[in-house]
Amino acid sequence: MPGPHDKIIANAAKKVLQPLGLRRKGQSRTWLYDHGWWLTVVEFQPHGFRKGSFLNVSAHWLWTDNGFISFDFGSNPDWGSRVAEFEEYVSDEQFEPVAYRLAVGASHEAQKLAACFPSIHATAEVLLRREAALPEQGRGSWSTYHAGVAAGLAGRGSDADAMLRSVTSDPARSAAERFIRLLPNPQQFKNEAANLVTSQRQALRLPELDTQPF
């Protein structure tokens, strides 16, 4: 059952995030901004045993069909999607300014992500740079897949080929293989990505898009 801290978080998020266009996912502690082919995800993550909240902010790329929200790109170079460590609820009076501060921090991170990914071309550039900066043992999974798909959609075929062929871990490898076969035909590549976006949006119960996502 939701506690008083949940209501305080919801009120703070509504006050700060809703004017920016983020919408609450049901009655959860997750707020989303819908960019069509990606989502800004703000999660006021609960603790398993204590009242309060962590704060995670991330981009979620919709060209997968896994049916759940993953934290695919966080702007924090050290913590990834984690923006704030756990803040404990002691009392309503103590926690209200804490929740508001978390919501303001979330708003700043959400706006940073929006500025970072205004287009598929900008997204490809950022993701490829991030992959190049990773140590070798950190490559080959979903982040490499996402960089490859973004590169393909941006018309950077050789970069897409290099990224997708270097995906080694399943199920990301299986997802990459379907795009590798389509690299010679950019329109089919784009259509496959659009189909995945549509499928993932349906799974997440997001509104149907009026136009193609790319």
N, C-alpha and C positions, 0 to 999 in steps of 0.2 A: 504494500500500500504506500502511495506517495506520502512523504513527510513534509513538514513545513519548509525545509530547505529546498525541496523540489519546486514548491510554489514560488519561493523567492527567486530561484534561478529562472523560472519561466517568466516571471514578471520583469526581471532585469533584461532578459533576452528580448522580450517583446518590445520593451522601451528602446533598446539600443539597436537591435538587429533588424527588426521588422521594417523600420523606415528605410533601411538599405536594400530591401527587397528579399531578405532571407525569410523563409517560411519554416515553421516548426513541422517536423515529421510526426504526424499523429499527436500522441500525448507523450512522446519520448523527450529525451534531453538532447536531441539532435536537431539542428537547424540547417537548411539547405538553400543555396542560391543556384538556380537552374540556368546554365549557360548553353543549353541545347545539347552539346556533345560532351560536356563535362559539368561537374557539380563542385561548388564550394561546400565543404562539409565542416560544420562547427559542432563539436560534441562536448558537452559538459559531462565528462565521463564520471560515473559514480565509483565509489570505492566499494570493495567487496564486503567490508565489515564496519566502516565508519561513515557517518553522515558528512556530506561535503561534496567537493568536485575537483577533478583535474580539468584541464582544458586542452583539447586537441583541435587543430584546424588544418585542413588538407584539401587538395584537389582530388577528385575521383573521376577517372576517365571512363566514359560510358561505352567504349568499344570492346567490352568483354560481355560474356553472357553468363556470369557466375551467379547472378540473382541477388547479390548483396553489395553493400557499400564497403569499399576498401579505401584505406588511406594511402593514396598513391604518390602524392608529392606534398611534402611539408616544407615551408620556407626556412625553418630553423636548421642550420647546418649541423648542429650537434644532436638535437633531439628529434629531428624529422617533423612529425606532425604535433608533437607535444609542445604546447605553448606555455603552460603553467603547471607546476607540480601541485600536489593535493592541497586544497584549502579546506580546513575542517569547519563544520558548523558547530557552534557552541550555543548560540542563542539567535533569535530573530534579529535583535538589535545589532549584534556583532556581525552577522552574516550578510545583511542587506548591502552594506558598502562593498563587501568582498565580492558578492555576486555581480554587482554593478561593475566593479573593476575587471572582473573576468569577462563580462560581456563587452566592455570597451576594448579590452585586449583582443577579443575575437573579431571585433569589427575592424581593427587595424590590420590584422592578419588576412581577413577576407578581402579587404581592399588591396593589399599587397599582391595577393594571388590574382585578382582580377586584372591588375596592371601588368602582371608578369605574363599572362596568357590571353592577350586580346584577340589573337588570331591563331590559326593552325600553323602558320609559318613561324610565328614567335614561339609557339609551344614546341615545335620541332627543334628550334635552335636551343632553347633552354634545356630540354630533355637530353639532347645529344651532348651538350656541354657537361651536364650532370653525369652522364655515363662515362665520358672521357676522364672525369675527375675521380671516379671511383677506383679503389684498388681492384686488382684483377679478380680476387676472390669475392668481390661484391657484385660482380656482373653475372649476366646469364639468366636472370629470373624475370619477374614481371616488369621491373623498371626498364630492362632492356627491350622487352616486348613493346612497352608503351612508347619508348623512343623510336622504335622501328616503325610502328604504325603511324605515329605523328610525322615521321620523315617521309613515309610513302604518300601520305595525304598532302604533304607540302611539296610534292614533286621532286623530292631528293632521293631518287631511286637507288643510287649506289650506297648512300648512308642507310637507307631502309634495309637493303639487302644485307649489309654488314651487321646491322643490329639484329635482325630477325634470325639470321643464320647462327648468331652467337648465343641465342637463347638455348640453354641446356637443361633446365629443370622443368619437369612436368608439374602442373598442367600447362604452364606457360609455353613450353616447347610445342605442345599440340596446337595451341592457339596460334603460335607463330607460323607453323607449317602451312596453315590454310592461306596465310597472306603471302608467303614466299612464292607459292604457285601462281599468284595473281599479279606479281610485280611487273611482268611484261605488259600487262593491260591496266593502265592507271584508272580507267573508268570502272572496271570490274573490282579493282582494289577499293576504290571509293564506295562502290555499291555494297561490298561486303562489310566495310566499316559502318556504313549507314544502317544496314540490316542489324548489325550487332547493337548499335545504339538504340534502335527501335525496340529490340528484344529486351535489352537491359532496362530501358525506361518502363516498359510494360511490367517487368518483374518488380521494379521499385515503385510501381503505381504512380508514375509521373505522367503529366498530361501529354497527350499526343502532340507532336510538332506539326505546325502548319506547313513548313517547308523542309527541304532536305537539310540535314545538319551541317553539310560541308559544301 
